[in-house]
Amino acid sequence: MRPEVDIVILNHNGKRFLDECLTTVLASTYPKKQVYLLDNASTDDDVAYVREKYPDVKIIQNPNNNGYCAAYNLAFDVCPGEYIVCLNNDVSVDAGWLEPMVNLAESDQRIGAIQPKVLAYHQPTHFEYAGGSGGMIDVYGYPFLRGRIFTHIEEDKGQYDDIVPIFWASGATMFVRKSALEDSGNLDETIVHHMDEIDLCWRLRLAGYTIYVQPEATIKHIGGGTITTKSFAKIYWNHRNSLYMMLKNYSFKNVIKYVTVHVLLDYVVMLKSLLTFDFTTLRAVASAHIWLIANTGLIVKKRKEVQLKRKMSDSRITPYMYHGSIVFAFFIRKINTFSKIKKFKKDENKPNTSSLEWANGASAGDI
């Protein structure tokens, strides 16, 4: 018997995207699905429009526009399906996108989340900024993708069409086993924006689950290509949340080992910003650090919650991380693709089992 999949489309005043998104999602060939519009307090007539034009779509209304995490936590509480897909409204999906992810999830109950391959809507020959073919992270808390490192986005030539473990699945299209959330906890609403899905996937790993990319499933996403990388808000949230996430999820030993380096790198960023008169970046990074200091008590509380749920040691998690600095690799070594990162890691030839596992691709059975 096929499991039910609930497809939850987050929306806030996004009517211009809804026709293509809903039309393609409703045309999905997987038979046992329910589509939801998760409306985040839209002030336009989005909900009325969907009710009239798409009567098969159920509506979940969040009375407040309080971010990605709070909205999806509401959906996690009300959707009954065995699997939930968190889906942005600015996507177009292939008809058979769900079956490969369901089949993969059903093959191993330890798979907590899956991501399809995400291509750029306006340039479908290339990966999309926010998804690519799966998310990775280095041990210092800097995320990157199979298909995108910082600002360099690769053309999709089938080089990442393997079904392999990844560290995190993109929040633009994240397929989640609902029962796994009972072990990991829901999305952390303190994060609000940016890195929320990375934090959830990290906690799923701590709870004993693994995360996969399933490139046989494909979607096209508009949003990532328009991200303003130099805005105050994006810089602030990224710097704040990367440190917050590490402080919660790492063992104490690794907090000292890796967070210290991340903080030092942030000070280098602030110094460079001061010298180049980039006061937006300077203010954003400084504000992130001020928030972290001002909320020490909250961070300690959240850390206790995470560590109490921990079932896996860091030694079982870090093999899925890059054991170098992606900042150093990209900006100093000029390595700009994931395939070159893997080769670079192998060529280092360090006697580090975790690094070698990462370079060769750890399997689900390793956890």
N, C-alpha and C positions, 0 to 999 in steps of 0.2 A: 504494500500500500504506500502510495507516494506521500511524503510529508507536506504539510501546508507551509507555504512561504508567504509571509506578509511583506509587501513592498511599500515602504513608507517614504513618501516624497515630501521633503521639507520645503516650505514655501513662505515667503514674506513679500507681498506685493510683486509677485513674479508672473503675473498673468501672461506676459509676452512669451514666456517659455512653455506654458502649460500644455498648449495644444500638441506640440510635437512630442513632448515628454510623455504625456498621458496616452496619446495615440500609439506610440511605439511600445510603451509598457503594457498597455491593455492587449496589444497584438502578440505579446510573448506567448510562445507555444506551450510553455509549461502549464499543465491543466489545473493544478491545485494551488491557486494563488488568490490573494486578496490584495487589492490596491487601496492605499490610504493616502489622502492628502493631509499632511500634518501642517496646519496653518499656524504660523507664528505671529498672531495678532495683526494680520494684514489690515490696512486701512482702506484698501481698494475693494472692489467687488469680487475678488478672486473666489471666495467660498461660494457665493451665490452662482457665479458662472459655472463652476465645476458641478455643483448640485444639479443645475439645469441641463448641462451638455453631457455630463458623464455620470449618469445615475448609478452605475455600478461601482463608482469610487466612494468609499466611506470617508467621512470627514472626522479628523481629530482636531479640535480647536484649542490651542494654547492661549489663554487669556492675556498673556504677557509675552512680548518679544524679548525673552531673556536668554537668548543664545542657543547654539546648537545642542549643547549638553542637556540643558533643562528640557528642551523640546523632545529630544529623543528618549530621555528618561521617562517622560510621560507616555510615549508610544510603547516603550518596553513594558510598562505596567499594564497597558490595556490590550495589546495585540496578543492573540492566543496562539499564533503559529509556532511551529517548532523552530523555524528560522525567520529572521527579520533582515530585510535589506534596507539599510540607510542610504537613501538616494537623493542627490541634489535635483532640483527642478530643471536645471539647464543641461540636461543630458538627452541623448537619443540612444536607444538600446537595440541590439540585433534581436531578431525574433527568437533565436534559440540560446539566448544568453544565460538563462537560469539553469537549464538541464546540466551543463558541465559542472557548475558549482554545487548543485544538489548531489550529483553523483559522487563528487569528490568528498563532500562532507559526510555522506552516508557510508563511505568506505572506511572511515576512521573516526570514532567518536571523540578522539582527542583533538580534532581540528576545531578550534574555537571561532575562527573567522577566516574569510576568503575574500580576495579581491580579484575582479576581472582585469583584463588588460584595458587601459584607459588611453584612448587616442584623442588628439585635438580635433574638435568639431570642425573648425575652419581650415585645418591642415591635417587631414586624417592619415597622411603618410608619416606623420610624426607622433611621438608620445605626447601626452598632455602634462602640463607642469605639475599638477597636484596628484597624479596617479601613476603614470607610467606603467610598468609591469611589476609593480610591487615596491613597497617601501623598505629601506634599510636605515641603519643608524650607526654612527661610530660610538666608541666607548665614552667619548666626551660629550655626548648628547646632541650631536649635529646630524640631522636627518638628511637623507638623499634617496634617490630612486634608481631602480633599474630602468634607465632611460632618461634620467635628468639628474645632473649634479649642479647645484646652485643655479646659475643662469643658462647653463648649456643643456639644450634639449636635443635628444638624438632622433634620427629618422628610424622608423620601425622597419627593419629588414628581416624580422623573424629571429633576431639574435637573442631575444629573451622570451621565446615561446615555450620554454620548459616549465613544467609544473613543479615548483620547488617551494620550500619554506622561505618566508620573508620575515622581516621583523614586525612590520606594521602594514595594515591595509588602509587605503585611502578612505577618509570619511565621506568623500563624494559618492562612493558606491561600495559600501562595506556589508558583506554578507555575514551575519552573526548567528551562531548557535545560541538560542535563547537560554537554554539550561546552563550554559557556561557562565552566564552573567550572575547566576546564583553563587558561583565560586569566586568570581573576580570582583563582583560589584559592578554597578552601572557606571556610566560616564561621570567624571568628576566635574561637578558644576562650578567649582572654584576656578577651573581653567577658562571657562566662558568661550574663548575663541583660540584657534590654532594649537595644534599638537594634542587635542583631545583624543583623537583616534589612536595616536601613538601611545599615549598613556594607557588607554584601555587595552590595547594589544599587549603592552608590557605586562600589565596586571593579569591578563589572560595567560601569558607565559608563566608568570609566577604561580598561577593556580594549576599549572600542569598541562595547559593546552598549547597547541602550536598554531601558526598562522601561515596560510598558503596563498600563492597567486595561481589563478587558473586562466591562462591566456587563451584557452579555447572559447572563453566567454569574452565578449568585446563590447564596450560602450564608447560613445563619443561625448566629450565634455567640453562645454564652452568656457567655463569660469576661470580655469587656471591660467590661461594665457593673458588675462587682464589684471592679474594681481599686481598691485603697486608695491614693489619691493622696498622702496625708500620712504614709504609713509611712516609717520610717527607711530600710528596704531600697530601696524604689522611688525615693526622693529621691536616695539615695547612688548607685545604679546609673545613673540617668538623668544626673546631673551628671558622674559619672566617665566614663561611656562616650561622652557627647556630645563632651567635650573630647578624649578618647583618639582617637576616630574622626577628628576634625578634624586633630589633630596628625599622624596617619598619612597621611591622604588628600589634604589640600590641598598645593599647591605651597608652597615656603618663603615666597614673597611673601604669599600669602593666609593662611598661618599667622599671620604678623605682623599682617596687616590685620584678620582676623576673629576669631582666637582671643583676641587682646588684648581686644576688645570683650566677648566671652563671659565672660572672666575678670572683667572689671570688673562685668558684670551679676551674676555670682555673688557678688561682694563686696557689691553692693547688697542682694542677697537675704539674705546673712548679717547685714548691719547691721540690716535690717528685722526679721529673726528675733530678734536680740538685743533690740531695742527693744520688741518685742511678746511677749517671753518664750517664743518658739517655739523651744525648745532642741532639739527633734527635728530640725527643718530645719537649724538652725545646726550641729549635730553632723554631720548627713549631708553637707552641702555641704563643711564643713571636712575631713571624712574623705576625701571624694572628691579634694580638692586634695592632701591629704597622700599619698594613694596615687599620684597622678600624679608628684609630686616624688620619692617613694621609688623609683619604677620608671622613672626617666628612661632608663636604659640599655635596658630592654626596649622602651620606646616608640621609641627611636632605631633599634633593630634591626628592629622591625615596620615602621617608616616606610621603611627601606631596601628591605625586601621588596616593599612596595606600589609604591614609586616605580620599582623595576626592572621591574615588570610594566606600567607606565603606557604606554598608546598614545595617549591623548587628553590635550590640555592642559586646564587649568582653564577656559580661554576657551570650550571646547566643552562643559563640564559645567555651568558656572554659569547658562547660559540656562534651565536646568530648575529653578533655585532661585528663591525669592522674594528680590528685592533690597532688601527693607526688613526691618524687625524685626517679626516676628509678635508679640513681647511688647509692643512699642509699639502696634501696630495693635489688639490685643485689649484691653489694660489701660488704655491712654490714649485711643485713638481710639474704643474701644467697638465695634470691627468684629468680628463674631463668626461670619461665614459666609465660605466660600471664594469665593462669587460676589461678595461685597462686597469681598473682598481684591483680586480681579482688577480690579474697577471702580476701587478706590482707587489701584491701581498705575497704571492708565491715566490717571487724573485728575492724577497727579503730573506727567506730561508732561516727564519728565527725558530728556535726550538720551543715553540709555544703551541701546544696541542689545540687550544681554542682557536688560534689564528688559522691553523691549518684546516681545521674543520670548517671554519667560515669560508676560507678560500675555495674549498672543494665542494661546499654545499652540504650542510648537515641535513639529515633526513628526519622525518617525524619520529622514527623509532629511537632517535638519540635522546629524546627528552625523558 
